Amino acid sequence: MKIKPIILSGGSGTRLWPLSTKNKPKQFFDIFNKKTNLFEDTLHRIDNTNFANPIIISNKNQRFNILKSIRNCKTKYDKILLEESPKNTAPAFAISSFFCKNNEILCFLPSDHHIKNKKKFINALSKAYKIALDDKLVILGLKSKEPNENYGYIKYKKNHRYKNCFEVESFIEKPKKVRAIKLHKIDALWNSGIVIVKNSYLKSLFNQFDKKLFLLARKSFKCSRKEMEFILLGKKGWDQISSISFDYAILEREFKKIVVKLDVMWSDLGTFESIYKIKKSIGNVKNVNTENCFTFSNHKILITHSVKDLNIINTKDITLVSKKGEVSAIKELVKKIHNPDNKILLNESESNRPWGSFINLDQGNGYKVKKLHILPGQKISLQKHLKRSEHWVVIQGSAFIIKGKKQFKLNANQSTFIKKGEIHRIENKSKKDLIMIEVQTGEYLEEDDIIRYKDIYKR
């Protein structure tokens, strides 16, 4: 039997704003500027004969990011489960168990981890798999490289019969600096959050320690429905579930747990400081007389001079300058600026859609300019707008256009105009990418000015 991966991808990563945003959380952002992301790295990590096709669980806001990453990886998957609203990890563990066979060994994997040495990682999971067969819950613990206040720790009893596998003594949630130093000295392990457990045993743990949550998850499972590539979890039951982590609901209860020790470079990349430890500067950056600064730019060139102890983040949409070490301050900052007055400020330039993606190139009073990327074989909905008109120019590829009662083809350097209220559609019937420029003009240019008549994605 193979390990059954359950990829957890519902997090928002607010401490990494503006690299991590509501529309594109950190697992879908190309942090290291390598044409990939942490979610795709997770898919590649389990793309071998040790694993069955994964189940992915996320929330509805991330569904297009997931589809895009799966297409990029050309990987197979079992199911994509979409939560109606984020409820933390315990409900995700519980609901996943109903989509798996009782005798399957499940491996719950956060999708936003940076892990070096794939071979050691797979070997550790194989060891955990064998232990889990005997109705044991197993968690991966990483050898701590330093005292770190941003990670949970695992203390363990050093008397277990397996090599590098020990009985868990206790879990410690993100300790203060003094305690983190003590834990590091006694070789306590970082809690990776990666759990390996037989499905029937997982169900018994929920029945024993949080039966209410488990029954509500089952009710949601029974009301789930298929929609395109996704399974939408039922609102009935899910809405009544309290948000709680698997650590609090199950892990920290009194029963025997095993930790498998793993010594590799690992990080949950939860802060700018954690990225800095892997790479001090990323992207289009030139640092001069710059000390202890994390610098990032995926847009215009960023030049720093005679500064120190700063995080300087320059994206296509936002530039952030903050003092290093103030992790909680970023979360508070995000709370303050996420209000209706900052709607334009927080509009991200790039958005994924089931048919591809678009980038906002420019906007002002009465106009907006977009770059559309329509994937081979995909098409936007048959639609109209009541408050804007649109000019389309094909840059690359070939577009099949519906415009009112007319149907025609546009090639590179050709264009057309869509009047306000005119029914239209763009389709890419070719096997190559279609790139277009869309210029919108009108009194109102938000995404909700749309009436759909036909949509293969059932939006």
Sequence and secondary structure as in RCSB ss.txt:
>XXXX:A:sequence
MKIKPIILSGGSGTRLWPLSTKNKPKQFFDIFNKKTNLFEDTLHRIDNTNFANPIIISNKNQRFNILKSIRNCKT
KYDKILLEESPKNTAPAFAISSFFCKNNEILCFLPSDHHIKNKKKFINALSKAYKIALDDKLVILGLKSKEPNEN
YGYIKYKKNHRYKNCFEVESFIEKPKKVRAIKLHKIDALWNSGIVIVKNSYLKSLFNQFDKKLFLLARKSFKCSR
KEMEFILLGKKGWDQISSISFDYAILEREFKKIVVKLDVMWSDLGTFESIYKIKKSIGNVKNVNTENCFTFSNHK
ILITHSVKDLNIINTKDITLVSKKGEVSAIKELVKKIHNPDNKILLNESESNRPWGSFINLDQGNGYKVKKLHIL
PGQKISLQKHLKRSEHWVVIQGSAFIIKGKKQFKLNANQSTFIKKGEIHRIENKSKKDLIMIEVQTGEYLEEDDI
IRYKDIYKR
>XXXX:A:secstr
  EEEEEE     GGGTTTS SSS GGGS TTSSS  HHHHHHHHT STTB   EEEEEGGGHHHHHHHHHHHT 
  SEEEEESS   HHHHHHHHHTTS TT EEEEEETT EE  HHHHHHHHHHHHHHHTTT EEEEEEE SS  TT
S EEEEES  SSTTEEEEEEEE S  HHHHHHHHHTT EEEEEEEEEEHHHHHHHHHHH HHHHHHHHHHHHT E
EETTEEE  HHHHTT     HIIIIITSSS EEEEEE S EE   SHHHHHTT SEEEEEEEES BS EEEEEEE
EEEEES BSEEEEE SS EEEEETT HHHHHHHHHHH SGGGHHHH  SEEEETTEEEEEEEEETTEEEEEEEE 
TT B  EEE SSEEEEEEEEES EEEEETTEEEEE TT EEEE TT  EEEE  SSS EEEEEEEEES   TT  
EEEE TT  
